[in-house]
Amino acid sequence: MPELRGKVTAGLGEGSYYVREYSDRIKEKLGFKPFFGTLNVSMDSSIHDMRNYIKYRVDRFEKDGTEFNAVEFIPAKILVGNRAESCYVLLPERSKHRHEIEILSEFNLREKLGLDGGEEIIIEIMGWGVGNKGR
């Protein structure tokens, strides 16, 4: 499976809001209640066509008069030293991040893995490939 290398960065602080709004749908698709936040990772190299590894998708929806865009999920593992943690790479329909990816888990990954800003991590993509999107 493909591996991506990057460094942990501070996000814009919007991840917790969006994960909270999507949390019921995420639980329905992924089978767990997510931690209300994401781990932002600045990529060391260009991001290849990640859409080839999408397994799950939450479609657009409206909540309390606000429209939320679709988001897709790629199963992955974060590797830090000899530790590994299952997670999902988020691919939002719209994003402000160009060279960063956001990682979702049921845990606060910074705390669980003892990650600091600037720390290098490896993300091992576990997706199935084109045509295997779970809806």
N, C-alpha and C positions, 0 to 999 in steps of 0.2 A: 504494500500500500504506500501511497505517496507520503512524504514527510515535508513539513514546512518548518522553517526556523524563524524565530522572531524574538522580540524583547517585550517584556511586560511594560505597559505604559499606563498613564492616568487617562481615564476616559473623560468625556464631556459631562458626566454626571446624569445623563439621560437614561442609561440602561435600566436603572431601578424602576423608573416610571413605566417604561415600555414593558418590561418583564412582568410587572404587577398587572398591567392592563391585559396582557396576553396569557397570564398564568393559567387560567382555567382551560384555555384551548391548548396550551403547551402540555398540561397534565393529561388531557384527553389523547393527544398525539404521541407523547413521549413516555407517558406512564409514571411521571413523578411531578411533584410540586417544585418548581424551580426556585433557587435562591433569587431574591429580588435585586439583581444586578448582573453585570457581565464583566468578564475579564478581557481587557483590551490588549491586543498584541500587535506591535508594529513589525511588519514583515521585513526581513533582510533582503529579500529578492522579490521579483514580480510574482504576483499571485496567478497561478495557472487557472485554467477554466474550472473553477470549483463546482460549477453547476453540474458537471458530470458525476458528482458523488452525492447529490441530494437524495435523501431517503424520505423525508417528511416535509409537509407543507401546511401552514395555517393560512387559509385564504383571507382576503380582505373582509373586514366586518365593521359594523357601526356600533358604537356604545355611547349612550348618553349624548347623542348628537354629534359625536366625533367619529370620523372615519379613520380606520387603521389599515395600513397597507399589509399586503401579504408578506410572510417571512418563511424562508425555507431553512431546513436543518440538515447538517451533515454529521453523522456519528464520527467521533474522533477520540483520541486519547492524548492527554498532555503528559509528556515525559520530562521529568526534572530529576537529574541524577539517577538514582535507582528506584525512584517512585513513579507511579503511573496513576492517572485518574481519568475515568471515562467522562466524556463531555460531548457537547455539540457545537460545531461552528455555525453561527447564524449568518444567513444571507438575506438581509432585508431587501424588499423590493426597492426601497429608497434608503440611501445612507449618506452621511456626511464624510465617512471614512473612505479614503482612496487607497492607502497603503497599510491599513489596519484591518484586522478581523476582530470580531467579538465572539467570546466563548461563553456558553451557557452550561450550567450544572445545577444539581440540586444543592450543592454546597457553595460556600464562599471559598473559591479556589485560592485566592490570595492567602487566606488564613490556613486552610487545610494543607496547602503545599508550602507554606512559609515563603511566599513569593514577595520580592521587593521590586520596586520600579527599576527598569533597566536590566533585570535578570533575564538571561537567555533561556528559552524553553523550546522544546520540539513538540510539534503537533502532528500526530500520526493519523491520517485520514482513514476511516474505516468504511466508507461508503461502498455501495454496490456497483455504481456505474450508471450510465445513461439508460433511461427507460424503466428504472426501478423506483420511481418516486412513490412514496406512500401518501395517500390522500386522506 
